[in-house]
Every structure is written in structure tokens, then in C-alpha cells.
Amino acid sequence: MATFTEKLGNIDRRIIFLVMALSVIVPLAMRLTLPIPIGAGPSQDMYDAVEALPSGSRVLLSFDYDPSTMPELQPMAIALTQHLMTKDIKIVSLALWPMGVSLGNEALMSVSDSLGREEYVDWVNLGYKTGGGVLIVRMGSDIKSVFPTDYNGNPVEDMPIMDEVNKLGDFDMIISLSAGDPGVPAWIMMAGDRYNIPIGGGCTAVSAPQFYPYLGTGQMIGLLGGLKGAADYETMVRIGVDSAPAGTATPGMAAQSVAHLIIMLFIILGNISYLANKKRKGGVK
């Protein structure tokens, strides 16, 4: 008859899959939230840089990602938009990725509707153009020649928000939410270094380490890395705000944390079973 430790080491993988699925589904369904400790770091630097912008400032927000990275980047897009619009900062958005246009528009419209902000006065979505770094260089001298119309085909010349925006140098900050190339590096090299514009960014967790050198050299003012960075920003934006809209990054971090604990538990149980069976059999020669 198999011993308890042998049974422990031979748990049906279907049970493991079921437990892992429940460890993610249940926290999300319950909107479980865990404390998000905020300390000095790239997320705090990003928040402080945006917080320091005076009312009426202009920020270029670039949505350089697609649905495959939406779970990590869309929550930070919403949190950033919430922060900018709450401070009455004008947002001019665009996308270097085709699908980024609709994702960005979704974030902008949902937040602006909740705060009563007006399209073409407080924000505009210029849309998508191909070109990457070359496009950014062209925008450095004349944005309206690159984007004569917005996402909906309306002339930018007729928009109040674009009255004093003619080139990249007219922006107080550029923020790129990036899942790859073109994205943050292109904005740093073609806009930040060339026109001396502060650059902030958001990226997937797996790509965050490659941007740390930019933070060290001061070429970036802050960085939101993956779901943790999004949860950090959600938490900071909601400090002192009554009835803040619910975000998705904070409960997502809770589900991720529970799943990691379950994985660790299975690893511990597997090692206990292995060592116990090895001892019972007198060791492996």
C-alpha cells in the first residue's frame, strides 16, 4: 500500500491545475486586495514627476502596445490618465502601434466621462501613424503636418487643445506605455535626448530591467514595470481620494500573489515527499 508521502508525490496533475485555476479565479471574483507597500523607486519617481506638473501643462501620452500585453499596460494607462485629468493636465495621445489607438481611446474616454473632461479641450487622440523613430523626428518640427487629423478624422487645427501645440518641444512631458519596439527607447533617443523633454514610461515586467540604465542616467524620470508598477500607481493615485474608481491592477496583484503562494506550497510538498521516500528506502545509491 502506498504511503502518505508517496501519494503526496503523485498528486494527479489535474488536481494541481484545478487548484492553480481557483487560486487565480477566486481572488479576482472576490476583488481581493492586499496591501501594496510604496517606497522609493521608479514608480514613486513617475508619480512625483506627474504630481509636480502644474495645472494646464501638456503631456504627450503614447499607447505603444496591443491586446497581448493589455493586462499589464492597460491598468497603468487608466491610472495615469486618471492622475493627469484630475490635475487638469492636457493630454495629447497617439500610438506607434496600430492596436494602441483603440486601447488608448478606451482608457481616455472612460476616465474623461467619469471626471467630466471634454474631448478636444482637455484631451485628444491623434491616432496611429507608421514610422517609429522617423515619425518622432518629424513631430519634433511639426506635429500638425504629421497628424493633420485626429483618430476620428477631425482637423487638428480646429481643436482648442492644439492651439499652442506645434512641435514636441511644446510638451512638458512625454509618457510612453510600451510593449516593445517602437516604444520607450525610440521616445528617449528621438525626443528626450534631442529636444530635452522629460520622458516617463510603462512596460511589461519582463522588459523592465532593460530600462533601468535609462533611469540611472536621468534619461527617464520614472518607470512603471508590469502589473506591480500599475498597482503601485493605482495605489498612489487613490491616496486621499474618496470613492476612487476601482482599478484592475491591485486585485490582479492579489491573485498573482495567491498563485505564487500555491506554487511555493506545491514545491515544498514535492520536496517533503521526495526526501521522505528517499529516507524510507534508505537513500539512493
Secondary structure as the mmCIF struct_conf table of DSSP 4:
data_model
#
loop_
_struct_conf.conf_type_id
_struct_conf.id
_struct_conf.beg_label_comp_id
_struct_conf.beg_label_asym_id
_struct_conf.beg_label_seq_id
_struct_conf.end_label_comp_id
_struct_conf.end_label_asym_id
_struct_conf.end_label_seq_id
HELX_RH_AL_P HELX_RH_AL_P1 PHE A 4 GLY A 9
TURN_TY1_P TURN_TY1_P1 ASN A 10 ASN A 10
HELX_RH_AL_P HELX_RH_AL_P2 ARG A 13 ALA A 29
TURN_TY1_P TURN_TY1_P2 MET A 30 ARG A 31
BEND BEND1 ALA A 40 GLY A 41
HELX_RH_AL_P HELX_RH_AL_P3 PRO A 42 GLU A 51
TURN_TY1_P TURN_TY1_P3 ALA A 52 ALA A 52
BEND BEND2 LEU A 53 LEU A 53
HELX_LH_PP_P HELX_LH_PP_P1 PRO A 54 PRO A 54
TURN_TY1_P TURN_TY1_P4 SER A 55 GLY A 56
STRN STRN1 ARG A 58 ASP A 64
HELX_RH_3T_P HELX_RH_3T_P1 PRO A 67 THR A 69
HELX_RH_AL_P HELX_RH_AL_P4 MET A 70 THR A 86
TURN_TY1_P TURN_TY1_P5 LYS A 87 ASP A 88
STRN STRN2 LYS A 90 ALA A 95
BEND BEND3 LEU A 96 TRP A 97
TURN_TY1_P TURN_TY1_P6 PRO A 98 MET A 99
HELX_RH_AL_P HELX_RH_AL_P5 GLY A 100 LEU A 115
TURN_TY1_P TURN_TY1_P7 GLY A 116 GLY A 116
STRN STRN3 GLU A 119 GLU A 119
TURN_TY1_P TURN_TY1_P8 TYR A 120 ASP A 122
STRN STRN4 TRP A 123 TYR A 128
BEND BEND4 THR A 130 THR A 130
TURN_TY1_P TURN_TY1_P9 GLY A 132 GLY A 132
HELX_RH_AL_P HELX_RH_AL_P6 GLY A 133 MET A 139
TURN_TY1_P TURN_TY1_P10 GLY A 140 SER A 141
HELX_RH_AL_P HELX_RH_AL_P7 ILE A 143 VAL A 146
BEND BEND5 PRO A 148 PRO A 148
STRN STRN5 THR A 149 THR A 149
TURN_TY1_P TURN_TY1_P11 TYR A 151 ASN A 152
BEND BEND6 GLY A 153 GLY A 153
STRN STRN6 PRO A 155 PRO A 155
HELX_RH_3T_P HELX_RH_3T_P2 VAL A 156 ASP A 158
HELX_RH_3T_P HELX_RH_3T_P3 PRO A 160 MET A 162
TURN_TY1_P TURN_TY1_P12 ASP A 163 GLU A 164
BEND BEND7 LYS A 167 LYS A 167
HELX_RH_3T_P HELX_RH_3T_P4 LEU A 168 ASP A 170
BEND BEND8 ASP A 172 ASP A 172
STRN STRN7 MET A 173 SER A 178
BEND BEND9 ALA A 179 GLY A 183
HELX_RH_AL_P HELX_RH_AL_P8 VAL A 184 TRP A 187
HELX_RH_PI_P HELX_RH_PI_P1 ILE A 188 GLY A 192
HELX_RH_AL_P HELX_RH_AL_P9 ASP A 193 TYR A 195
TURN_TY1_P TURN_TY1_P13 ASN A 196 ASN A 196
STRN STRN8 ILE A 199 CYS A 203
HELX_RH_3T_P HELX_RH_3T_P5 ALA A 205 PHE A 211
HELX_RH_AL_P HELX_RH_AL_P10 TYR A 212 THR A 217
TURN_TY1_P TURN_TY1_P14 GLY A 218 GLY A 218
BEND BEND10 GLN A 219 GLN A 219
BEND BEND11 ILE A 221 ILE A 221
STRN STRN9 GLY A 222 GLY A 225
HELX_RH_AL_P HELX_RH_AL_P11 GLY A 226 ARG A 238
TURN_TY1_P TURN_TY1_P15 ILE A 239 GLY A 240
TURN_TY1_P TURN_TY1_P16 ASP A 242 SER A 243
HELX_LH_PP_P HELX_LH_PP_P2 ALA A 244 ALA A 246
BEND BEND12 THR A 248 THR A 248
HELX_RH_AL_P HELX_RH_AL_P12 ALA A 249 ARG A 280
TURN_TY1_P TURN_TY1_P17 LYS A 281 GLY A 282
#
